[in-house]
Amino acid sequence: MKLKFLILVLALQSAWLLGTVAVQERALARGKIIRLETWSVDPNDPLRGDYLMLDYKISDVPLNLFSPPVKKDLPAGEVVYVALEPRGEFYEAAQASTSRFEPSGNMILMKGRSSGRPWNSPTNAIHVEYGLERFYVAEGTGHPHGKLTAQVVVLSSGQASLTEVFIDGKPCAAAMKDSE
């Protein structure tokens, strides 16, 4: 009886792990890959390791992009949909709403949540977090210096995943290794 229970527990854990990997791989295969302009905020977390805390240009969505119009701050945690359009090398916010909408042309829709306004956020914008704000790096590699950009994959549902951070055009791991 104990052996059967142990086998069942191991099978369930394996199924959960494989399911998680399958969902992530599906997102990478079916999503649209875009680049976002970002900058690093100095992080340090002794329990989770070294990471980059990223703040994006698209995180502060101007009030005039919202339809229907938003006159004041949204409550923290409210779902926000932001349509991004390519402008040069990067995607930037073009439209926003608190309800899902179909983006036009070559825009893509990204889903986020409103959050409290950081000290450096403009007063005529809603601060939105997309779940892309942390990027873990190798332990003890220090903090990057240079222009940071992020590569993100966005699903048709609006969910986004951070796939790579670049420092001056080089993948983060290679750039951090070169700076040692």
Contacts in CASP RR format, 6 or more apart in sequence:
PFRMAT RR
TARGET T0000
AUTHOR 0000-0000-0000
METHOD contacts of the structure
MODEL  1
MKLKFLILVLALQSAWLLGTVAVQERALARGKIIRLETWSVDPNDPLRGD
YLMLDYKISDVPLNLFSPPVKKDLPAGEVVYVALEPRGEFYEAAQASTSR
FEPSGNMILMKGRSSGRPWNSPTNAIHVEYGLERFYVAEGTGHPHGKLTA
QVVVLSSGQASLTEVFIDGKPCAAAMKDSE
24 161 0 8 1.000
27 153 0 8 1.000
27 155 0 8 1.000
27 159 0 8 1.000
27 161 0 8 1.000
28 153 0 8 1.000
28 161 0 8 1.000
28 163 0 8 1.000
30 155 0 8 1.000
30 156 0 8 1.000
31 153 0 8 1.000
31 154 0 8 1.000
31 155 0 8 1.000
31 156 0 8 1.000
32 108 0 8 1.000
32 153 0 8 1.000
32 154 0 8 1.000
33 151 0 8 1.000
33 152 0 8 1.000
33 153 0 8 1.000
33 154 0 8 1.000
33 163 0 8 1.000
34 84 0 8 1.000
34 86 0 8 1.000
34 91 0 8 1.000
34 108 0 8 1.000
34 151 0 8 1.000
34 152 0 8 1.000
34 153 0 8 1.000
34 154 0 8 1.000
35 89 0 8 1.000
35 90 0 8 1.000
35 91 0 8 1.000
35 149 0 8 1.000
35 150 0 8 1.000
35 151 0 8 1.000
35 152 0 8 1.000
36 56 0 8 1.000
36 57 0 8 1.000
36 58 0 8 1.000
36 90 0 8 1.000
36 91 0 8 1.000
36 132 0 8 1.000
36 149 0 8 1.000
36 150 0 8 1.000
36 152 0 8 1.000
37 56 0 8 1.000
37 57 0 8 1.000
37 90 0 8 1.000
37 92 0 8 1.000
37 149 0 8 1.000
38 54 0 8 1.000
38 55 0 8 1.000
38 56 0 8 1.000
38 57 0 8 1.000
38 148 0 8 1.000
38 149 0 8 1.000
38 150 0 8 1.000
38 165 0 8 1.000
39 54 0 8 1.000
39 55 0 8 1.000
39 148 0 8 1.000
40 52 0 8 1.000
40 53 0 8 1.000
40 54 0 8 1.000
40 55 0 8 1.000
40 143 0 8 1.000
40 144 0 8 1.000
40 148 0 8 1.000
41 53 0 8 1.000
41 54 0 8 1.000
41 55 0 8 1.000
42 53 0 8 1.000
42 143 0 8 1.000
43 50 0 8 1.000
43 51 0 8 1.000
43 52 0 8 1.000
43 53 0 8 1.000
43 134 0 8 1.000
44 50 0 8 1.000
45 51 0 8 1.000
48 136 0 8 1.000
49 136 0 8 1.000
49 139 0 8 1.000
50 136 0 8 1.000
50 137 0 8 1.000
50 138 0 8 1.000
50 139 0 8 1.000
50 140 0 8 1.000
50 141 0 8 1.000
50 142 0 8 1.000
51 134 0 8 1.000
51 135 0 8 1.000
51 136 0 8 1.000
51 137 0 8 1.000
52 134 0 8 1.000
52 135 0 8 1.000
52 136 0 8 1.000
52 137 0 8 1.000
52 143 0 8 1.000
52 144 0 8 1.000
52 148 0 8 1.000
52 165 0 8 1.000
52 172 0 8 1.000
53 133 0 8 1.000
53 134 0 8 1.000
54 132 0 8 1.000
54 133 0 8 1.000
54 134 0 8 1.000
54 135 0 8 1.000
54 148 0 8 1.000
54 150 0 8 1.000
54 162 0 8 1.000
54 165 0 8 1.000
55 118 0 8 1.000
55 133 0 8 1.000
56 130 0 8 1.000
56 132 0 8 1.000
56 150 0 8 1.000
57 90 0 8 1.000
57 92 0 8 1.000
58 82 0 8 1.000
58 84 0 8 1.000
58 91 0 8 1.000
58 92 0 8 1.000
58 93 0 8 1.000
58 110 0 8 1.000
58 128 0 8 1.000
58 130 0 8 1.000
59 121 0 8 1.000
59 127 0 8 1.000
59 128 0 8 1.000
59 129 0 8 1.000
59 130 0 8 1.000
60 121 0 8 1.000
60 122 0 8 1.000
60 125 0 8 1.000
60 126 0 8 1.000
60 127 0 8 1.000
60 128 0 8 1.000
61 80 0 8 1.000
61 82 0 8 1.000
61 93 0 8 1.000
61 96 0 8 1.000
61 125 0 8 1.000
61 126 0 8 1.000
61 127 0 8 1.000
61 128 0 8 1.000
62 93 0 8 1.000
62 122 0 8 1.000
62 124 0 8 1.000
62 125 0 8 1.000
63 69 0 8 1.000
63 70 0 8 1.000
63 71 0 8 1.000
63 124 0 8 1.000
63 125 0 8 1.000
63 126 0 8 1.000
64 124 0 8 1.000
65 82 0 8 1.000
65 93 0 8 1.000
65 94 0 8 1.000
65 95 0 8 1.000
65 96 0 8 1.000
66 96 0 8 1.000
66 97 0 8 1.000
66 98 0 8 1.000
66 126 0 8 1.000
67 95 0 8 1.000
67 96 0 8 1.000
67 97 0 8 1.000
67 101 0 8 1.000
68 97 0 8 1.000
70 98 0 8 1.000
70 126 0 8 1.000
73 114 0 8 1.000
73 116 0 8 1.000
73 117 0 8 1.000
73 126 0 8 1.000
74 80 0 8 1.000
74 98 0 8 1.000
74 114 0 8 1.000
74 126 0 8 1.000
75 114 0 8 1.000
76 113 0 8 1.000
76 114 0 8 1.000
76 115 0 8 1.000
76 116 0 8 1.000
77 113 0 8 1.000
77 114 0 8 1.000
77 115 0 8 1.000
78 98 0 8 1.000
78 113 0 8 1.000
78 114 0 8 1.000
79 98 0 8 1.000
79 111 0 8 1.000
79 112 0 8 1.000
79 113 0 8 1.000
80 96 0 8 1.000
80 97 0 8 1.000
80 98 0 8 1.000
80 111 0 8 1.000
80 112 0 8 1.000
80 113 0 8 1.000
80 114 0 8 1.000
80 126 0 8 1.000
80 128 0 8 1.000
81 96 0 8 1.000
81 97 0 8 1.000
81 98 0 8 1.000
81 99 0 8 1.000
81 100 0 8 1.000
81 101 0 8 1.000
81 109 0 8 1.000
81 110 0 8 1.000
81 111 0 8 1.000
81 112 0 8 1.000
81 158 0 8 1.000
82 93 0 8 1.000
82 95 0 8 1.000
82 96 0 8 1.000
82 109 0 8 1.000
82 110 0 8 1.000
82 111 0 8 1.000
82 112 0 8 1.000
82 128 0 8 1.000
83 93 0 8 1.000
83 94 0 8 1.000
83 95 0 8 1.000
83 96 0 8 1.000
83 101 0 8 1.000
83 103 0 8 1.000
83 104 0 8 1.000
83 107 0 8 1.000
83 108 0 8 1.000
83 109 0 8 1.000
83 110 0 8 1.000
84 91 0 8 1.000
84 92 0 8 1.000
84 93 0 8 1.000
84 94 0 8 1.000
84 107 0 8 1.000
84 108 0 8 1.000
84 109 0 8 1.000
84 110 0 8 1.000
85 91 0 8 1.000
85 92 0 8 1.000
85 94 0 8 1.000
85 106 0 8 1.000
85 107 0 8 1.000
86 106 0 8 1.000
89 149 0 8 1.000
90 149 0 8 1.000
91 108 0 8 1.000
94 107 0 8 1.000
95 101 0 8 1.000
95 103 0 8 1.000
95 107 0 8 1.000
96 126 0 8 1.000
100 109 0 8 1.000
101 109 0 8 1.000
102 109 0 8 1.000
103 109 0 8 1.000
108 154 0 8 1.000
108 158 0 8 1.000
109 154 0 8 1.000
109 156 0 8 1.000
109 158 0 8 1.000
110 130 0 8 1.000
110 154 0 8 1.000
110 158 0 8 1.000
110 160 0 8 1.000
111 130 0 8 1.000
111 157 0 8 1.000
111 158 0 8 1.000
111 159 0 8 1.000
111 160 0 8 1.000
112 128 0 8 1.000
112 129 0 8 1.000
112 130 0 8 1.000
112 131 0 8 1.000
113 128 0 8 1.000
113 129 0 8 1.000
114 126 0 8 1.000
114 127 0 8 1.000
114 128 0 8 1.000
115 127 0 8 1.000
115 128 0 8 1.000
115 129 0 8 1.000
116 127 0 8 1.000
117 123 0 8 1.000
117 127 0 8 1.000
118 127 0 8 1.000
121 127 0 8 1.000
130 160 0 8 1.000
131 160 0 8 1.000
131 162 0 8 1.000
132 150 0 8 1.000
132 152 0 8 1.000
132 160 0 8 1.000
132 161 0 8 1.000
132 162 0 8 1.000
135 150 0 8 1.000
135 162 0 8 1.000
135 165 0 8 1.000
135 172 0 8 1.000
137 172 0 8 1.000
137 173 0 8 1.000
137 176 0 8 1.000
138 173 0 8 1.000
138 176 0 8 1.000
141 176 0 8 1.000
141 177 0 8 1.000
141 180 0 8 1.000
142 176 0 8 1.000
144 167 0 8 1.000
144 172 0 8 1.000
144 175 0 8 1.000
144 176 0 8 1.000
144 179 0 8 1.000
145 167 0 8 1.000
145 179 0 8 1.000
146 167 0 8 1.000
146 168 0 8 1.000
147 167 0 8 1.000
147 168 0 8 1.000
147 169 0 8 1.000
148 165 0 8 1.000
148 166 0 8 1.000
148 167 0 8 1.000
149 165 0 8 1.000
149 166 0 8 1.000
149 169 0 8 1.000
150 162 0 8 1.000
150 164 0 8 1.000
150 165 0 8 1.000
150 166 0 8 1.000
151 162 0 8 1.000
151 163 0 8 1.000
151 164 0 8 1.000
151 165 0 8 1.000
151 166 0 8 1.000
152 160 0 8 1.000
152 161 0 8 1.000
152 162 0 8 1.000
152 163 0 8 1.000
153 160 0 8 1.000
153 161 0 8 1.000
153 163 0 8 1.000
154 160 0 8 1.000
164 171 0 8 1.000
164 172 0 8 1.000
165 171 0 8 1.000
165 172 0 8 1.000
166 172 0 8 1.000
166 175 0 8 1.000
167 175 0 8 1.000
167 176 0 8 1.000
168 175 0 8 1.000
169 175 0 8 1.000
170 178 0 8 1.000
END
